Each structure stands twice: as structure tokens, then as C-alpha cells.
Amino acid sequence: MATVLTPRFDPELITRYDVPGPRYTSYPTAPHFGPTFGEHPLVEAAQRSNHARPARPLSLYVHVPFCASPCFYCGCNRIITRDTSRADRYLAYLDIEASLLGPLFDESRPVRQLHLGGGTPNFLDIQRMGVLMGSLREYFSFAGDGEHEFGIEVDPRFADADYIRGLAALGFNRLSLGVQDLDPGVQKAVNRVHDVDTVRGLMQAAREAGFRSISMDLIYGLPQQDVARFSHTLEQVIELAPDRIATYSYAHLPSLFKAQRRLERSELPDAATKLALFGRTLELLTTAGYQYVGMDHFALSDDDLVRAQREGTLQRNFQGYSTCGDCDIVGLGVSAIGRIDDTYSQNHRDLKDYTAALDHGHLPVARGHRLDADDLIRRDAIGELMCYDRLDMAAFGARHHIDFASYFAHAIERLSPLQRDGLVTIDHGCIEVTPRGRLLLRHVAMCFDAYLHGEDVPQRYSRAI
């Protein structure tokens, strides 16, 4: 059982380390995926994965790109439209993709986990959602009731209690609400207006319908936010008592994301205020009984996410922290990313390219990466640190048949300044992240990243806070 330490907020230290770096939802990270990885390597990976012992269950990720209106902070791959009929054509292509992917996996490998992201997944009404679930069930073997974890991201503006009950009838049991902020001025500034009573009603409906877990997304660093106003949002959220809370740092990159050009930089909190927003978030949530899982994620002590961290089954993937760490992840839909056997693959980001590939009977893979032996060793090391804040060097070396100190000599050298600053300790054969280091976890992981060193860290990565 892993011991989870409460992080220590040190503004001076965080400011000093507030530089760009990967979030390690994969290793190697997505910028290192290449176009030479296509359909055939993905098929071969699926075939190899069928021979793993013990057999790995499956986790499906489905990307629904459509949104009825733009949120000005958004950096997701989405298509703005109010024409809901466009979803019908998209569902037809998802069906084709599922028909090509599903038969690649042995029927003995059940789908234990499903996650719908976007975009706005609840752009699909319940009838269309039923069509999607029917396609997935036709081509994949689903785990039985009580053995599955089916989650969906929901925009509160476009859902009601009947919709939540409809999701439950289709098998969904985890709900993620994209709240972002409950302050009316902030909501108006980012073009995402809803009230706290709407959120409360959806949560009540979900609990009555038997959802196992409700999570809520918040963003700090948005226009017009200050400590007092965001504190009020946090107090309202704590009163609502979601099981999990994800608090993301807003990254203002208008050159990359057109919607962000609608936000005036002068209205964004300055660096000191943004840091204070995060500090206040950490203070209020931990005082209210939420445990800091890591990298923006908080959860109540009896939530499956905290339990997975304690029991050693937590994982990092493209949705952040997740349970079901033993699953191969199959991505469906435009821009979706999968992790199968020793590979990552990503579908075309452009809808025309995605549909064109399927029109010609091909899987819509745009790029990917097959991990070599070094990648696999480093992914495991980074994963242990990101999930458990600790790495037993002797046990790790024995598992991978390496001499840890020799193999990771450069990484241990890079850890030296972090050790001097009190972010980590290296003692008794273990690397352990300290309470001071938990908020800078990605910097610890960066020491083990072979792709970062020898060149400047790309600015496409977000900053620590």
C-alpha cells in the first residue's frame, strides 16, 4: 500500500521551477509521435497484444468533436456547429472504425473501461448515444454489470436530469462535469454561462441514477479571476461534494488556438495571482478532505482513484490519472489516441482526412510510435514517479534486468539540484518525492526523459503552474 503525502505549497520554489515541461500522459510524449507509424503497425500491435499473459482487458476512448458554441479558453480539437444532424454522419464513420478495430482483439478481452471526450460528448442526444453504444457493443466484448467503468464528459449547459438518467440506462456510471468556474463574470468572459443550481441538479440526478463517481473540472488563470472570486467558486464546489476535482492551469496560446484570440491578455491574472489561485485551491480542497492525487487531480479518500494509488493500480494516460492500469487503450474518432501493447497511435485531427481514410477501408491512423527497450524502461520509471511519488531502485532494476545506478546515471545526476532544493530524497535505495516536490512532479520525471536532453524544452509544453 502506497503512502500518499500532502503536498507543501512553496511559492518561491514553484516560481523558480515554473518552466515548460511535459505532463507525461504518455512517454514518449505526443510531439515525438511520427508519421511513419500507420495502419499496419497498429494492426500488428493489436495482434501482439492478444498474446499477452495474463490477457489485458480493453479501455475505449471515443472522441466526439462537436460543440454548439465556442468556449474562448479551449485548446481541444473541436468543431463548432449547431447542426446536430452532422452527428449522424460522424456516428456512421465511428461504426466503420469500430468494425475494423473490434475484430483485431480476442473476444476474451472485455471492455472494462470506456470514456467519451471531446468536444462536447453530450452533443449527442440519448437516441444518438444509444446508436454509438450499439456500435461499440456489436464489435467489442463488454464486461458485465458491476465490472465496468463507463465515463462521459458533460457540458452542464446542454444536459438535464432526463439526459443523465438516459446515460445511466446505457451503462454509464461515471460523470465528469465541465464547470470551469461558477463566477458569472468569469463565465461571461469565456462564453460558458451556467448557474450552480444547474450543476447541482445534474449531480443529484446522477447520484439517484446510480453513478459511482462524479468529477468536476475547474480552470484557474481565466479572465477576471482573483483569489476572492475563485475562493467562492471553490466553496460552492466543496458544498456540492463531487468525488473528484480536476483543477487545470489555463495556458494562453492564441497563436495555436483561434478561440483564445477572443480573450484579452490584460484581463488574465498575472503570474503571482495565478500562483495564489492554485495555492488557495490546494488549501481549501485539502482542508475539505480531498487528497491530492497529483498533477491537478484531487479526490475524496474513498474514491477509486485514491484507492488505485494506494493499491498500485493507478496509471497516467491521455485523460490524466485513471484506474484500470492493466488495460490496452483503443482510440476511436477524430484525433483519438490509443495505447496498445508497446505502441501509441493517433488518428487524423482533421475530419476530412479521418473520413477519407475510412472511405477507402483503412484505419485513420495519422501518426504514432513503437517504443523500443529504452522507451519501455523509462516509461515505467516515469509512470511510477508520476503515480506513486516513489521508485524502489533495486526492485525496478530487478524487474527490468538492469543495474539501476548505471543505467540511469545521467538521470540521477540531473536529480541532484532537485535533491538540494528538497524536491526529492535519494536514500536506502529509493527515490522519493517530498511534500515540497509533489507540486513539481513533472520536473522529477523530466530527469528520466531521454528526448528532452541535449535540446531546449519545446515551448509547446505547458508551464508547471
Secondary structure, 3 states (H helix, E strand, C coil): CCCCCCCCCCHHHHHHCCCECCCCCCCCCHHHCECCCCHHHHHHHHHHHCCCCCCCCEEEEEEECEECCCCCCCCCCCEECCCCCHHHHHHHHHHHHHHHHHHHCCCCCCEEEEEEEECCHHHCCHHHHHHHHHHHHHHCCECCCCCCEEEEEECHHHCCHHHHHHHHHCCCCEEEEEEECCCHHHHHHHCCCCCHHHHHHHHHHHHHCCCCEEEEEEEECCCCCCHHHHHHHHHHHHHHCCCEEEEEECCCCCCCCHHHHHCCHHHCCCHHHHHHHHHHHHHHHHHCCEEEEECCEEEECCCHHHHHHHHCCCEEECCEEECCCCCEEEEECCCCEEEECCEEEEECCCHHHHHHHHHCCCCCEEEEEECCHHHHHHHHHHHHHHHHCEEEHHHHHHHHCCCHHHHCHHHHHHHHHHHHCCCEEEECCEEEECCCCHHHHHHHHHCCCCCCCCCCCCCCCCECC
